Amino acid sequence: MSCNSIFSSAFLLKLTQTSTGISQLSQQQNFSIYPNPSNGNFTIEVKNKNATNFEIYNVMGEKIFSAKLINPKTEIELNAKPGMYFYQIKNDDGIIENSKIVIQ
């Protein structure tokens, strides 16, 4: 087998950058959620008064928690199994924050 026959079956693989996961929709830091990761107890600080609803979804896309954000600082106690969850903060115009939280 010659050296040239080894390279005759080479191919070119072109990789493109794709987006995976949940994108950050909010460019401004209008919300703080801490601690993250947590044991299920965490705090949400809202600097934007237009935020009204906070929802948490499991990895199957099922809503497991929902609350109105009335105060600038809200304590959340989530009774959920350890794992990764996704949250959305919404107002009347739609989703304004979309990210993940981890429960240990």
DSSP file (Angstrom, degrees, kcal/mol; ACC not computed):
  #  RESIDUE AA STRUCTURE BP1 BP2  ACC     N-H-->O    O-->H-N    N-H-->O    O-->H-N    TCO  KAPPA ALPHA  PHI   PSI    X-CA   Y-CA   Z-CA
    1    1 A M              0   0    0      0, 0.0     2,-0.1     0, 0.0     5,-0.0   0.000 360.0 360.0 360.0 125.6    0.0    0.0    0.0
    2    2 A S     >  -     0   0    0      1,-0.1     4,-0.9     4,-0.0     3,-0.4  -0.418 360.0-114.6 -85.3 163.0    1.5    3.3   -1.0
    3    3 A C  H  > S+     0   0    0      1,-0.2     4,-1.0     2,-0.2     3,-0.4   0.846 114.8  58.5 -63.3 -34.7    1.4    6.5    1.0
    4    4 A N  H  > S+     0   0    0      1,-0.2     4,-0.5     2,-0.2    -1,-0.2   0.839 100.2  55.9 -66.7 -33.2   -0.8    8.1   -1.7
    5    5 A S  H  4 S+     0   0    0     -3,-0.4     4,-0.3     1,-0.2     3,-0.3   0.776 100.2  59.9 -72.5 -24.1   -3.5    5.5   -1.4
    6    6 A I  H >< S+     0   0    0     -4,-0.9     3,-0.6    -3,-0.4    -1,-0.2   0.900 109.6  41.7 -66.2 -40.7   -3.9    6.2    2.3
    7    7 A F  H >< S+     0   0    0     -4,-1.0     3,-1.3     1,-0.2    -1,-0.2   0.483  91.5  86.3 -87.9  -3.3   -4.8    9.8    1.8
    8    8 A S  T 3< S+     0   0    0     -4,-0.5    -1,-0.2    -3,-0.3    -2,-0.1   0.735  89.6  50.2 -70.7 -20.0   -7.1    9.2   -1.2
    9    9 A S  T <  S+     0   0    0     -3,-0.6    -1,-0.3    -4,-0.3    -2,-0.1   0.236  82.4 124.6-102.2  15.0  -10.0    8.5    1.1
   10   10 A A    <   -     0   0    0     -3,-1.3     2,-0.3     1,-0.0    -3,-0.0  -0.384  40.9-165.8 -70.4 152.0   -9.6   11.7    3.2
   11   11 A F        -     0   0    0     -2,-0.1     2,-0.5     2,-0.0    -2,-0.1  -0.921  19.7-118.4-136.8 163.4  -12.5   14.1    3.5
   12   12 A L        -     0   0    0     -2,-0.3     2,-0.6     2,-0.0    -2,-0.0  -0.895  21.3-161.8-105.5 128.2  -13.2   17.6    4.6
   13   13 A L        -     0   0    0     -2,-0.5     2,-0.6     2,-0.0    -2,-0.0  -0.951   5.0-158.0-112.2 119.1  -15.5   18.2    7.5
   14   14 A K        -     0   0    0     -2,-0.6     2,-0.4     2,-0.0    -2,-0.0  -0.870   7.5-160.4-100.0 121.1  -16.9   21.7    7.8
   15   15 A L        -     0   0    0     -2,-0.6     2,-0.4     2,-0.0    -2,-0.0  -0.836   4.3-165.6-102.0 136.5  -18.1   22.7   11.3
   16   16 A T        -     0   0    0     -2,-0.4     2,-0.4     0, 0.0    -2,-0.0  -0.907  27.1-108.7-118.3 150.7  -20.4   25.5   11.9
   17   17 A Q        -     0   0    0     -2,-0.4     2,-0.3     2,-0.0    -2,-0.0  -0.634  40.4-177.9 -79.1 128.1  -21.2   27.2   15.1
   18   18 A T        -     0   0    0     -2,-0.4     2,-0.4     0, 0.0     0, 0.0  -0.886  26.2-115.3-123.6 157.9  -24.7   26.5   16.4
   19   19 A S        +     0   0    0     -2,-0.3     2,-0.3     2,-0.0     4,-0.1  -0.766  33.6 178.9 -93.7 133.6  -26.6   27.6   19.4
   20   20 A T        +     0   0    0     -2,-0.4     2,-0.1     2,-0.1     0, 0.0  -0.927  44.6  15.2-128.8 158.1  -27.5   25.1   22.1
   21   21 A G  S    S-     0   0    0     -2,-0.3     2,-0.5     2,-0.0    -2,-0.0  -0.416 104.9 -32.0  83.1-158.2  -29.3   25.5   25.4
   22   22 A I        -     0   0    0     -2,-0.1     2,-0.1     1,-0.0    78,-0.1  -0.870  60.9-134.1-105.5 130.1  -31.3   28.6   26.4
   23   23 A S        -     0   0    0     -2,-0.5     2,-0.8    76,-0.1    75,-0.1  -0.459  19.4-114.0 -81.4 153.2  -30.3   32.0   25.2
   24   24 A Q        -     0   0    0      1,-0.2    75,-0.1    -2,-0.1    -1,-0.1  -0.792  32.1-178.8 -85.1 113.2  -30.0   34.9   27.5
   25   25 A L        +     0   0    0     -2,-0.8     2,-0.6    73,-0.3    -1,-0.2   0.760  61.0  76.7 -85.0 -26.9  -32.7   37.3   26.3
   26   26 A S        -     0   0    0      1,-0.2    72,-0.1    72,-0.1     5,-0.1  -0.768  52.6-176.9 -92.2 118.9  -32.0   40.1   28.7
   27   27 A Q        +     0   0    0     -2,-0.6     2,-0.3     2,-0.1    -1,-0.2   0.727  69.5  67.1 -84.1 -23.0  -29.0   42.2   27.8
   28   28 A Q  S    S-     0   0    0      1,-0.0     2,-1.7     2,-0.0     3,-0.2  -0.682  90.9-117.4 -96.4 152.4  -29.3   44.3   31.0
   29   29 A Q        +     0   0    0     -2,-0.3    -2,-0.1     1,-0.2    -1,-0.0  -0.562  60.0 141.4 -87.5  73.6  -28.8   42.9   34.5
   30   30 A N        +     0   0    0     -2,-1.7    17,-3.4    17,-0.1    18,-0.8   0.535  61.8  47.0 -89.5  -8.6  -32.3   43.6   35.6
   31   31 A F  E     -A   46   0A   0     -3,-0.2     2,-0.4    15,-0.2    15,-0.2  -0.978  57.8-167.3-137.4 145.5  -32.6   40.4   37.7
   32   32 A S  E     -A   45   0A   0     13,-2.1    13,-2.9    -2,-0.3     2,-0.5  -0.999   4.3-175.0-130.4 131.9  -30.5   38.5   40.2
   33   33 A I  E     -A   44   0A   0     -2,-0.4    11,-0.2    11,-0.2     3,-0.1  -0.982  25.3-145.3-126.2 118.8  -31.2   34.9   41.2
   34   34 A Y  E     +A   43   0A   0      9,-2.1     9,-3.6    -2,-0.5     2,-0.1  -0.975  59.5  23.0-148.8 157.2  -29.0   33.6   43.9
   35   35 A P  S    S-     0   0    0      0, 0.0    -1,-0.2     0, 0.0     4,-0.0   0.701  73.7-160.2 -73.9 154.4  -27.5   31.3   45.1
   36   36 A N  S    S+     0   0    0      1,-0.2     2,-0.2    -2,-0.1    67,-0.1  -0.874  81.3  36.5-143.5 107.0  -27.3   29.3   42.0
   37   37 A P  S    S+     0   0    0      0, 0.0     2,-0.3     0, 0.0    66,-0.2   0.393  95.0 161.3 -74.3 161.7  -26.7   26.3   42.4
   38   38 A S  B     -c  103   0B   0     64,-2.4    66,-3.2    -2,-0.2     4,-0.1  -0.823  54.9-108.5-141.1 179.1  -28.9   26.1   45.5
   39   39 A N  S    S-     0   0    0      2,-0.4    41,-0.2    -2,-0.3    64,-0.1   0.304  82.8 -75.8 -93.5   7.8  -30.7   23.5   47.7
   40   40 A G  S    S+     0   0    0      1,-0.3    38,-3.6    62,-0.2     2,-0.6   0.158 112.1  99.3 115.5 -14.6  -34.0   24.8   46.4
   41   41 A N  E     + B   0  77A   0     36,-0.2    -2,-0.4    34,-0.0     2,-0.3  -0.918  48.4 148.1-103.7 120.5  -34.2   28.0   48.4
   42   42 A F  E     - B   0  76A   0     34,-2.3    34,-3.4    -2,-0.6     2,-0.4  -0.950  38.6-122.7-147.7 168.1  -33.1   31.1   46.5
   43   43 A T  E     -AB  34  75A   0     -9,-3.6    -9,-2.1    -2,-0.3     2,-0.5  -0.904  11.7-156.5-116.6 139.6  -33.8   34.8   46.2
   44   44 A I  E     -AB  33  74A   0     30,-2.8    30,-2.8    -2,-0.4     2,-0.5  -0.977   7.2-166.0-114.3 123.2  -34.9   36.8   43.1
   45   45 A E  E     -AB  32  73A   0    -13,-2.9   -13,-2.1    -2,-0.5     2,-0.5  -0.952   6.4-161.7-108.7 125.8  -34.1   40.5   43.1
   46   46 A V  E     +A   31   0A   0     26,-3.0   -15,-0.2    -2,-0.5   -16,-0.1  -0.928  20.6 171.8-111.7 121.5  -36.0   42.4   40.4
   47   47 A K        +     0   0    0    -17,-3.4     2,-0.6    -2,-0.5   -16,-0.1   0.624  68.8  72.8 -98.1 -17.7  -34.7   45.8   39.4
   48   48 A N    >   -     0   0    0    -18,-0.8     3,-1.5     1,-0.1    -1,-0.1  -0.881  69.1-156.5-100.6 116.5  -37.2   46.2   36.5
   49   49 A K  T 3  S+     0   0    0     -2,-0.6    -1,-0.1     1,-0.3    -3,-0.0   0.555  84.7  74.6 -72.1  -6.2  -40.7   46.9   37.8
   50   50 A N  T 3  S+     0   0    0     41,-0.1    42,-0.4     2,-0.0     2,-0.3   0.606  70.5 102.6 -80.9 -11.0  -42.2   45.5   34.6
   51   51 A A    <   +     0   0    0     -3,-1.5    40,-0.2     1,-0.2     3,-0.1  -0.561  37.1 157.1 -74.1 131.8  -41.5   41.9   35.6
   52   52 A T        +     0   0    0     38,-2.6    17,-2.6    -2,-0.3     2,-0.4   0.694  50.1  46.7-125.9 -33.5  -44.6   40.2   36.9
   53   53 A N  E     -ED  68  90B   0     37,-2.4    37,-2.6    15,-0.3     2,-0.4  -0.926  50.5-167.5-124.1 141.6  -44.3   36.4   36.6
   54   54 A F  E     +ED  67  89B   0     13,-2.9    13,-2.3    -2,-0.4     2,-0.4  -0.995  15.0 179.7-124.6 124.9  -41.6   33.9   37.4
   55   55 A E  E     -ED  66  88B   0     33,-2.6    33,-2.3    -2,-0.4     2,-0.4  -0.970  14.1-156.9-130.1 143.0  -41.9   30.3   36.1
   56   56 A I  E     -ED  65  87B   0      9,-2.3     8,-2.9    -2,-0.4     9,-1.3  -0.965  11.2-169.0-119.8 136.2  -39.7   27.2   36.5
   57   57 A Y  E     -ED  63  86B   0     29,-3.4    29,-2.6    -2,-0.4     6,-0.2  -0.924  16.7-130.4-122.8 145.9  -39.8   24.3   34.1
   58   58 A N    >   -     0   0    0      4,-2.2     3,-2.0    -2,-0.3    27,-0.1  -0.279  43.8 -89.8 -82.4 179.8  -38.2   20.9   34.3
   59   59 A V  T 3  S+     0   0    0     25,-0.3    -1,-0.1     1,-0.3    26,-0.1   0.664 127.4  61.1 -69.0 -14.4  -36.1   19.4   31.5
   60   60 A M  T 3  S-     0   0    0      2,-0.1    -1,-0.3     0, 0.0     3,-0.1   0.473 119.4-109.5 -86.6  -2.7  -39.2   17.9   30.0
   61   61 A G  S <  S+     0   0    0     -3,-2.0     2,-0.4     1,-0.3    -2,-0.1   0.575  71.2 142.4  86.5  10.4  -40.7   21.4   29.6
   62   62 A E        -     0   0    0      1,-0.0    -4,-2.2     2,-0.0     2,-0.4  -0.711  55.4-120.7 -87.8 132.6  -43.3   21.0   32.3
   63   63 A K  E     +E   57   0B   0     -2,-0.4    -6,-0.3    -6,-0.2     3,-0.1  -0.585  36.9 169.4 -71.8 123.9  -44.1   24.0   34.4
   64   64 A I  E     +     0   0B   0     -8,-2.9     2,-0.3    -2,-0.4    -7,-0.2   0.510  62.4  22.9-113.3  -9.0  -43.3   23.0   38.1
   65   65 A F  E     +E   56   0B   0     -9,-1.3    -9,-2.3    13,-0.1     2,-0.3  -0.983  55.9 177.1-157.5 144.8  -43.5   26.4   39.8
   66   66 A S  E     +E   55   0B   0     -2,-0.3     2,-0.3   -11,-0.2   -11,-0.2  -0.982   8.5 164.9-149.7 139.3  -45.1   29.8   39.2
   67   67 A A  E     -E   54   0B   0    -13,-2.3   -13,-2.9    -2,-0.3     2,-0.4  -0.993  34.8-117.5-152.2 150.9  -45.1   33.0   41.2
   68   68 A K  E     -E   53   0B   0     -2,-0.3     2,-1.0   -15,-0.2   -15,-0.3  -0.748  24.3-138.9 -85.9 136.0  -45.9   36.7   40.8
   69   69 A L        +     0   0    0    -17,-2.6     5,-0.0    -2,-0.4   -16,-0.0  -0.810  43.8 147.7 -97.9  96.9  -43.0   39.0   41.5
   70   70 A I        +     0   0    0     -2,-1.0    -1,-0.2     3,-0.1     4,-0.1   0.836  55.9  55.3 -97.0 -41.9  -44.6   41.8   43.4
   71   71 A N  S    S-     0   0    0     -3,-0.2   -25,-0.2     1,-0.1     3,-0.1  -0.557  85.4-117.9 -93.2 156.9  -41.7   42.9   45.7
   72   72 A P  S    S+     0   0    0      0, 0.0   -26,-3.0     0, 0.0     2,-0.4   0.776 108.0  38.6 -62.5 -25.0  -38.2   43.9   44.6
   73   73 A K  E    S-B   45   0A   0    -28,-0.2     2,-0.4   -26,-0.0   -28,-0.2  -0.986  73.4-178.6-131.2 122.4  -36.8   40.9   46.5
   74   74 A T  E     -B   44   0A   0    -30,-2.8   -30,-2.8    -2,-0.4     2,-0.5  -0.978  18.2-144.7-125.4 130.1  -38.7   37.5   46.6
   75   75 A E  E     -B   43   0A   0     -2,-0.4     2,-0.4   -32,-0.2   -32,-0.2  -0.802  18.5-163.0 -91.4 129.9  -37.7   34.4   48.5
   76   76 A I  E     -B   42   0A   0    -34,-3.4   -34,-2.3    -2,-0.5     2,-0.6  -0.943  11.1-166.1-116.0 134.1  -38.5   31.2   46.6
   77   77 A E  E     -B   41   0A   0     -2,-0.4     2,-0.6   -36,-0.2   -36,-0.2  -0.934  12.5-170.7-118.3 105.4  -38.6   27.7   48.2
   78   78 A L        -     0   0    0    -38,-3.6     2,-1.4    -2,-0.6   -13,-0.1  -0.864  13.7-157.6-102.7 116.9  -38.7   25.1   45.5
   79   79 A N        +     0   0    0     -2,-0.6     2,-0.3   -38,-0.0   -39,-0.1  -0.705  46.0 132.7 -92.5  85.5  -39.3   21.6   46.6
   80   80 A A        -     0   0    0     -2,-1.4     3,-0.1   -41,-0.2    -2,-0.1  -0.933  60.0 -98.1-136.7 156.7  -37.7   19.8   43.7
   81   81 A K        -     0   0    0     -2,-0.3    22,-0.2     1,-0.1   -41,-0.0  -0.339  57.3 -83.4 -67.5 153.3  -35.4   16.9   43.1
   82   82 A P  S    S+     0   0    0      0, 0.0     2,-0.3     0, 0.0    22,-0.2  -0.308  85.2  84.3 -57.2 140.9  -31.7   17.8   42.4
   83   83 A G  E    S- F   0 103B   0     20,-2.3    20,-3.0    -3,-0.1     2,-0.4  -0.946  79.1 -51.1 155.1-172.6  -31.1   18.7   38.8
   84   84 A M  E     + F   0 102B   0     -2,-0.3   -25,-0.3    18,-0.2     2,-0.3  -0.797  48.6 179.5 -98.6 136.7  -31.2   21.4   36.2
   85   85 A Y  E     - F   0 101B   0     16,-3.1    16,-2.8    -2,-0.4     2,-0.4  -0.903  19.4-133.6-131.6 159.4  -34.3   23.5   35.8
   86   86 A F  E     -DF  57 100B   0    -29,-2.6   -29,-3.4    -2,-0.3     2,-0.3  -0.917  18.7-162.4-117.4 141.4  -35.1   26.4   33.5
   87   87 A Y  E     -DF  56  99B   0     12,-2.5    12,-1.8    -2,-0.4     2,-0.4  -0.889   6.5-163.4-124.0 156.0  -36.8   29.6   34.5
   88   88 A Q  E     -DF  55  98B   0    -33,-2.3   -33,-2.6    -2,-0.3     2,-0.5  -0.998   6.8-157.5-133.2 137.6  -38.6   32.4   32.7
   89   89 A I  E     -DF  54  97B   0      8,-2.4     7,-3.1    -2,-0.4     8,-1.4  -0.982  26.0-176.1-112.6 125.5  -39.4   35.9   34.0
   90   90 A K  E     -DF  53  95B   0    -37,-2.6   -38,-2.6    -2,-0.5   -37,-2.4  -0.855  18.7-177.4-124.5 153.2  -42.3   37.4   32.0
   91   91 A N  E >   - F   0  94B   0      3,-2.4     3,-1.4    -2,-0.3   -40,-0.1  -0.674  56.8 -76.3-127.6-168.3  -44.2   40.6   31.8
   92   92 A D  T 3  S+     0   0    0    -42,-0.4     3,-0.1     1,-0.3   -41,-0.1   0.744 130.2  55.7 -64.7 -22.1  -47.3   41.6   29.7
   93   93 A D  T 3  S-     0   0    0      1,-0.3     2,-0.3     0, 0.0    -1,-0.3   0.595 118.5-101.1 -86.4 -11.3  -45.0   41.9   26.6
   94   94 A G  E <  S- F   0  91B   0     -3,-1.4    -3,-2.4     0, 0.0     2,-0.3  -0.901  70.8  -2.6 129.1-158.1  -43.6   38.4   26.9
   95   95 A I  E     + F   0  90B   0     -2,-0.3    -5,-0.2    -5,-0.2     3,-0.1  -0.548  48.3 169.1 -75.9 129.5  -40.4   36.7   28.2
   96   96 A I  E     +     0   0B   0     -7,-3.1     2,-0.3     1,-0.4    -6,-0.2   0.501  69.3  27.7-117.7  -9.4  -37.8   39.1   29.4
   97   97 A E  E     + F   0  89B   0     -8,-1.4    -8,-2.4   -72,-0.1    -1,-0.4  -0.969  60.1 174.1-151.5 138.6  -35.4   36.7   31.1
   98   98 A N  E     + F   0  88B   0     -2,-0.3   -73,-0.3   -10,-0.2     2,-0.2  -0.912  25.6 116.3-150.2 113.1  -34.7   33.1   30.3
   99   99 A S  E     - F   0  87B   0    -12,-1.8   -12,-2.5    -2,-0.3     2,-0.3  -0.781  50.4 -87.9-157.2-161.1  -32.0   31.0   31.9
  100  100 A K  E     - F   0  86B   0    -14,-0.3     2,-0.3    -2,-0.2   -14,-0.3  -0.889  19.8-162.3-128.1 156.1  -31.3   28.0   34.1
  101  101 A I  E     - F   0  85B   0    -16,-2.8   -16,-3.1    -2,-0.3     2,-0.5  -0.957  14.1-140.9-131.0 153.3  -31.0   27.1   37.8
  102  102 A V  E     - F   0  84B   0     -2,-0.3   -64,-2.4   -18,-0.2     2,-0.5  -0.965   6.1-158.8-119.8 129.3  -29.4   24.1   39.4
  103  103 A I  E      cF  38  83B   0    -20,-3.0   -20,-2.3    -2,-0.5   -64,-0.2  -0.925 360.0 360.0-105.5 126.9  -30.8   22.4   42.5
  104  104 A Q              0   0    0    -66,-3.2   -65,-0.2    -2,-0.5    -1,-0.1   0.421 360.0 360.0 -97.4 360.0  -28.3   20.3   44.4
